[in-house]
C-alpha cells in the first residue's frame, strides 16, 4: 500500500479528535496501519510582498504615499 494523505475530518470523530493537525499520512507497515500527523510549514516571509501579503502595495510605494501626505500637510 502506498502512503496516502487525508484530511483528518474524513476519519471517524473518535480518531480525528485526538489529532491536532489538519492532515494525516496513512502508511501500512507489516500489516499495521500507521497514522502520522502532517505539520504544515508556515509561509516564508520571502513570499510576502511589501506591507501586505496580497501584494497590492509595496513597502516603497507605501513610504512614498506617506511622504507625499506629509508634504501636503506642511
Order of alpha helices (4+ residues) and beta strands (2+ residues): beta-alpha-beta-beta-alpha
